[in-house]
Amino acid sequence: MRYWDTSTLGKLYLPEADSPAFAQKAATATVIVTAKLALHEMRRVVFRKESDGLIPANTAEVVLSQVDRDIAAGEIRVVEMDAQTEAEFNAIMARCYRHAPPIPIRTFDAIHLATARVAGETELVATDKRMRDAARLLGFSLFPAEAFPAPLRRSNHELRKKGRTRPGPVRNSESRSMPRQQFRPENHSRTFGFGTVDIRERHLFADVASEHANSIIAKLNHTRIKENRVKVKIA
């Protein structure tokens, strides 16, 4: 089992440019582990994306209902915060800020890492650099394995100034760091908040609601991964 923070959990329900890599990771997992905190953060993320026009209006509740169904089905295990988690949180804060150089971990990130340790998880699925730095200090393995180039991490505000909407962060994934002949994923199919994802060796098929299809295609067709354009079409 792996521990997922809020941002990567959200990629399974809110389509972004790098969602396929995380969908493939989730498809190989027996269960996804996260903190109760993630459910509160997910609510903010979903409504923010709806407010920014990145998902259709009045669909936030649909996404959140899918998360609840996945929890009820046992696909997501939610870990409550307790006294043990609080003790881990205090220890993580001390260790990160006393490290040379200090790792300026944020409060919620430390809660996630404390929850992961209490749950007995050893792999962290996360994209935030500071959280990954702290996780590495604490001995977690990481997915994606590589760090992400800073120039690709731009805010919605920066992109809107350029007249563009944000399709989601474009980041390196474990699959792109491996030689092609070594990367042979099995076919996986799993249902997420934006539809059913079927992952093949060189292609990914997503069954999405018709009202979402055009906006998803428009965003992904303007996406580049390592200077390679993503090609998306209706099958």
N, C-alpha and C positions, 0 to 999 in steps of 0.2 A: 504494500500500500504506500501511497505517496500523499504528502500534505500539499494542498493547493491554497494559495492565498486568494484574495477576492478578485484581483485583476485577471488572473489566469482562469479562475472559475467562470468569470464573466465571459471569457472568450468562447465558452461552450454554448452560451445562450444568446450572445450578441455578436453577430458576424463581424470579424475584423480581418485584416489582410493575413495575419498569422494564425487565425483560428484553426485551419486544417492541421497544423503541426500539433496543436494542443488537443484537437479532437482525436487524432491518432493516438496520442499519449493516453487519453482517457479511455479509449476503446480497449486498450490492453490492461486496464486496471480492474481489479475485482470490485473495489469500492473507492470512492473519492473521499478523503478526509479533510475537513476544514473546521474552523471555529464558529461558534454561534455569532461572534462578531461579524463574520463574513456575510451573514444574512442581512444584518443591518446595513453594512456597506453596499451590498448588492442592490438594496432598495434605492439608495442614493444614486448609484451608478446608472441604474435603469431609467429612473426618472430624469436624470441629467441628460442622458442620451436622447430621450424623448423630447426634452425641452430644447436641445440643440438641433433637433431635426434629423438625427442619425438613425432613428427608428421611427416608424409611422406613429402618428398621434393616437393616443388612447390604447396603446398596446403594452404599456409597462406592466399592467396587472396580468396580462397573458403570460409574459415572460416569468414573472414572479410565481405565478401559479404552477408553471412547469417545474421550477426549482422545488417548490413544495411537493409536487408529485414524485419527483426523483428522490427526495428525502424519504417520503412515505414508502417508496418502493425499495429502499435500502441501497440505492445506488450512491447516495451521498451520506456519509456519517458526520453528524454535527457534534462537536465536542464542546461541552459547557465549560465555562470558566469557574474554577473552584479554588480552594486554598492552595492546592499544589501548583496550579497554574500561576497563581499570584506569586508564589515563592520563586518559581522559575523566571517569571517576568522580572522580579527584583534582581535576581542573579545575572540575567542577560544584560540588563541596563548597566550594572556595575562593570561587568566584564567588557562590554563594548566601549564604554566611555573611559575606562582605565587602560584600554589597549593603546599601544604606541605604534602608529598614530591612532587617535580615537576614531571609532566608527560611530558617526552621529545617527544612530538608529532612532526611528520615530516610535511613538508610544504604541500605535496600533500594530506596527510591524513587529515590535517586541512581543506583543500579545499573541500574534500569530505564531512566532517562533516558540514561545513558551508553550502554547497549546500543542504544537507539533511534538515537542519533547515529551510532554505529559502523555500524549497519545502513543508514544513509542515509534514515531515515524523517523526515518533516516534520510529521506529524499524530499527536497523542497521543489515544488513547481512554482516558480515566481520569476518576474521579469525586472523588478525594481532593483537598481544597482546597490543601494545602501542595504536593503534587506538581504540581498545575495551575499554582500560582503560580510554581514553579521552571521549569516547562515554558514558561510565557509569557515569563519572563525570558530563556530560551534561544532563543526565536524559534519555538517549535512552534505550530501551529494546534491547536485543541482541539475534541474532541467529548465530550459535548454542548457547544454553544457558550456556554451560559449558566452562571453560577454557581448553586449550589443553596442554597436558604434553610436557614440553620442549624437552625431549630426542627424540621425534618423529619428531621434526622440524630440518631436516638436509638439507644441501645445495646440489645442483647437483654436485659441486666439491667434496664434502666429499664422496658422493656415488660413483662417478666415480673412486675415489682412491681405493675403495673397489671392483671395477670391476662390479658395478651395475649401471643400469640406474634408474632414479627416476620415479616411477609410479604416483607420486603426494603425498601430505601430507596425513597421516593417522591420523584423528582427531576424537575426540568425537563429536557426533551430538545429537540433542535433542531427537531423536528417541531412541538412546541407553541409555539415562539417565532416561527413563520412564519405569516402570514395564511393562512387556510384555502384561499383561491382559488389561492395560489401553491404549496401543498404537494400535489403529485400523485404519490405514490410509485407505481412500477410494481409489479406483482404479483411477489413473490419467494417461492421455496420452498427451504428448506434444512433439513437434518437436524442437530439438536444433541443434547446429552446427555439432554434431557428429552423429545425427540420431534421430529417434523417440524413446522416453523413455516411457514405460508403467509400472507404479509402482503399485504393488499389496501388499497384507498384508505381505507376507514373501519372495516374489521374486521381481526382477526387470528385465524387458525385454527391451533390447535396439536393435533397428533396425539400424545397421550401415553399411556403405559401405564395400563391401567384401575386398577391399584392405587394410582396417584398422583393420579388425576383428582379425587377428592373432596376431598383435602387441598388441592390447588392451587385449586380453585373456592372452597373455604371461606375461604382466605386472601385471594384477590383480591376476593371480594365484600365484604370489609371494608376495601377500599382506596379512597382518594380521591386524585385527581390534580387539583390546583387547584380543590378543593371539588366536583369532579365525581366521582360514584361510578363505579367500574368495574363493568360488567355482564358476568358470565360465565355461560355455560350450556353444557350438553352438546348438541352438534349431532346 
